[in-house]
Every structure is written in C-alpha cells, then in structure tokens.
Amino acid sequence: MISGQAQDVTRGAKRAAASSPYQYAARAGYVARGILYAYMGYAALKIAQSGAGQPADQKASLIAVAGFPLGKFILVVGVVAIAAYSAWGFIRAIYDPLHRGKDPQGIVTRLGFAWSGLSYLILAFFAFGLLTNHSGSQPDGMQQLAAKLLSAPGGVLLTEAAGLIGVAAGLGQFFEAYTARFKKDEKRNQMSEAEKKVTDALGRAGFIARGIVFSLMGWFIFLAGAQHNSGKATGFTGIFTFILVQPYGRALLALVALGIIALGLHSVVLARYIRLPGDGT
C-alpha cells in the first residue's frame, strides 16, 4: 500500500517536472541563478579593485536587484524562477534524471543537488521577504549554520563533518572542471562548435572558481567545529575578504571573481541548452 502510494507520488512528480509550465520556470531559474552569480562576481571584482569589504553574496545580489527600476516586478519573477530552480535541485537528487547513479560518486553528487535545492529554497524565501519588506540586513548565513550545528547533540563532530563535506564538494568542483562532465547535461546537438567551445570554457572557469570558494568555506566550517567557535565559519563575502588579504590577494580575487562571472554566464547558457525531464533531445 505504502509502496504503491510512493510510486504514484513519483509518477506525479515526474509528470509535473516534464510539464511545459515547469520547464519554462526551471529555465528561468537558470537565468536567475546566472544573474545572481554574475552580480556576485562583479561585487567580488569591486572588492579586488578597491580593497574594501562589501556584501558580495546572493542575498546582496537580490537586495541590489530590488533597487533596480521595476525591481519589485523583477523580484516577483525571480521568486518563481528561484523556487523552480530549487525544485530542480530536489528532482535531480531524488529522481536522478541526469543519471548520476547510485555509486559513491553519484550519491555525493546527488546530495550536492539536494543541498542546492535547499539553499535556493531559502534564497526564494529571502526574496519573498524583500517583496513584503520582511527581509533586510542578514547575519552571515554560514555562521548561523555553524552555530546551529554546534548547538546540536554531537555538535562538534557534526560541524567538522559538515566542513569536510564542504571541502569534498569543492574538490568535486575541480573534478567537474577537469572532466567537463557537465557536457552530458547539455543538448550539444543543438549547439554550434563555437557555442560548445565558449560554453565549455565558461563552465570550466566557473567550476574552478566555485571549487576554490567551496573548499575554503568547508575548511572554515571545519575550523568552527574544531575550535568550537561559530564565528570561524564564513560565507561568500568572508571568503572573498580572506583571499584579498593573502599574498597577491587582489590578483587572486580578481581571477576568482571573473570565474564566478563565467559561472553566471554559463548558467544563462544552460537556460537554453540544459536537458530537463521530458526533453526529447
């Protein structure tokens, strides 16, 4: 009985994911994600140029969008698009339409998809709060996460484990850049040779930049657990500031910022060429 109900839910979810309205919303989600990453990269580039810290994460991107002409309208569209992209994260994790499989590497990848779905769901709620004037200046999300993990039973080990998972996710981004496995998710037969080359270059640069950021985030979460201090954890803005103060920090941060902009452009390209459930090609 329960098994039959689960199968019905699975079939219903797959039908919904293959529907035209969801397909349009999910592709809009890739555009929204691309804009957020591109603005984040631009903000990081400004930090590299000025040497001054300023908010440079996805929430800061949404706050900036809210100030644009027609900003409220853009946010309404953005909430729907980001929510659809969030759902796509859970769909990739649960139903595996991209065929990542059930081996250890596939499971880790699918857990990453689930984490993406959760993070973008939180971002959608934040954007909705901007629309209803219930969001504003927010504390560092990674520090909040570390504080919650540390307060849980076995919090130190839990936080350290989360940090190591973050480091592994960062290393996975480097592997993705090296193998360009993202090609399998694209409708390559609809792309020209020039489009393939540009898309591959954007994807590789973007995954390298995200690998650097994710690895550092994971390491600082691990330190938060090891030192029992949630203040050690940090999000995008803190990572950019950390890179800035390293030797040749401005040049390094500029390269990372350009990589994140490339990741945003790659996401916009995927809005057109990503394979979604129900695609025939």
N, C-alpha and C positions, 0 to 999 in steps of 0.2 A: 504493500500500500504506500509506504513512505517512499520506496524506490520509484514507484510509478509517478508519484507526485513530483519527485525531484526531476524525473525525465521530462515531465510536462513543463516544469519551470525552465529547464534547459532549452527545450524546443522553443518555448515562448520567447526566451531571451535572445536566441539566435535569430528568430524571425524579426524581432524588434530591431536588432542590430543591422539586419540586412535591408531594412525599410529605407525608402528614399529620404523621408524627413530626417532620420537619424544620420544617414550618410552625409547629407548636407551639413548638419550640425557638427558632426565629427570633423569634417574637413575644415569647417570654420574654426574649430578648436585648434587645429594645427596652425592656422593663420594667427589666432590669438596668442598661442604659445610662442610663435615666431616673433611677434611684436614685443612680447614681454622680454624674451631673451635679447632681442636686438637693443631694446632700451636699456636693459641691464648692462650689456656690453658697452653701450655708449656712456652710461654713468661711470662704469669702471675706467673707461678711457679718460674721462674727465678727471677722475681721481689721479690717474697716472700723470696727466698733464699738469695739474695744479698742486699735487702733493697733499691735498686736503681731503679728509674723510667726509663722505656724504652718503645718505642711504642709496644703495645700489642693488636692491633685490627685487623680486617680482611684485611684492606689495608696494614698493616705492614706484614701480612702473605703473601700477594701477592708479595710484594717487596722482601721478603725473597725467595719465590719460583723463582722469576726472576733471582736470583743469583745462582740457582742450576745448575748442569750440565744438558744440554738440557732444560734450564729454559724457553727459548722462545717457544720451542715446547710445553712444559707443559702449558704455558700461553695460547697458541692458543687453545688447548683442553679445558683449563679452561674457557676461554671466552665463548665458545659454551655451555659448561656444565652449567655455572652460568646463562647464558641467558635462557637456558631451564628451570632451576630451578625457575628463575624469572617468566617465563610464567606459570609455575605450580602454583605459588602463586596466580596469577590473575585468573587462571582457577578454583582453589579451592574457591576463593572469589565470582566469578560471577556465575559459573555453579554448585557449591556445590556437586562435585562427592563424597565427604566424608560424605554427608548427615548431616551437622551440623544444618540445619534447619533455620527457619525464626523467632524463638523466640529471646528474647533479648540476651540470652547467645550465640545462634548461630550467630546472627548478629555481636556481638563483636568478636567472633572467626573468622568470615569471613573477618571482617575489618582488623584483625591481619594478615590474609593471604595476603590481598591486600598490607598492609604495608611491608610484607616480599617481595612480588613481586617487589615493588618499590625500596626497599633498595638493593636487589640483582641486579636489573637492573642498578642502579647507580654503584654498585661494578663491574659489567661487563664492563661498560664504563671506569672505572678506570683501569681495567686490560688491556683493549684495548689500553688505553693511555700509559701503560707501554710498550706494544709491539711497539708502534710508537714513543716512547721516548717523550711523551707529558704529562706524569704524574711524579710526584716526591714527594717531601715533601708537605703534605697537612695539612692545619689547622684543628682543631678539628671540625668534621662534626656536632656534636650536638650544638656547639657554633654558627656555621654558620646557622643552622636551627633555633635556638632561635633568632638570630639577624634578620632573615627574618620574623619570626613571629611577633616580637616586632615592626618591621617597617610597618607592615600591619595595616589597619584600625581595631581598637579594639584590637591592638596587645597584650596588657597586658592580657586581658581576654582570647584571643586565645592561648597565650603561657601557661597560667595557666591551661587551659582546656587540652592542649596537654600533659602537665606534669601529670595531673590527669589520663589521658588515659594511659600514660606510667606506672603509679603506678598500675592501674587496670590490665594492661597487665601482669605486674609482679606477681600480686596476682593470675591472671589466670594461670600462670605457676605453682604456688604452687598447685592450684586445679588440674591441669593436672597431676602433680606428685602424688598427693594423690589418685586420681581416676584411674590413668593409662589408661585414655580414649584413648591414642594413640594406645592401643592394637587393637581397632576396625579398624585401618587403615592398619594393617599388615595382611599378608597371614599366619595366625597362623597354619593352617592345614599343611603347608609345613615345619614347624619348629619342631625340637625335643624338648623334655621337658627341656633339658639343655640349648638349644638356647633360649627358651622362658624365662627362669629364668635370664640368663645373659642379654638378651635384655631388660627385664623389669627393672633390676637393673640399667643398663646404662641409660635408659630413665628417671627413677625417679631421679637419681642423677643429670642428665643433666638439667632437668626441674627445680629442686630446685636451682641449681647454676644460671640458667638464670633468675629465678624469683627474686633472690637477686639483680642481676645486673640490670635488667629492672626496678625493683621498685626504686632503687637508682637513675637510670637515670631519671625516671619520676619525682622524688622528686626534683632533681636539675634543671630540666627544669621548674618545678613549681616555684622554688625559683627565677629563672631567670626572670619569669614574675612578680612575686610579688615584686621583688626588681628592676625591670626594668634594669637588667644587664645581657646581654647575656653571659658574662664571667662565670656566675654561672653554666651554663649548661656544661656537660662534657660527653665524650664517654667512651668506654671500658677502655682505659688506665687511664683516670682520676678516674674512679670508682675503679680500682684496687689500685691505689695510695691512694685513700681515705680509703679503707679497711685496707691498710697496716699501716696507722698511728693510727688506733684505738687500744684500749687495746687488747692484744693478736692478733694483726693485722697480723703478719706473719703466725700464725697457721690458722687464719680465711681465709686469702687469699690463702693459700695452699689448703685448703678444697674446696674453690670456684674454684680454678684453676683445681683441679682434677675433679670436677664436669663438668667443661667446656670440658675437655678432654673426659670425659664419653659421653657428648653430641655429640662430634665429632665422637666417635666410634659408637654411636647409629645411627647417620646419615648414616654412611657407611653400617651398617647392613640393614637400611631401603632401601638402594640402591638395595638390593636383594629382600626384602620382602614387600615393600610398595605397596599398591593397587593403580593402575593407571587406568585411563579410558581405557576400552577395555579389562582389565584383566578378565579372566573367573572365577578365584578363588580368 
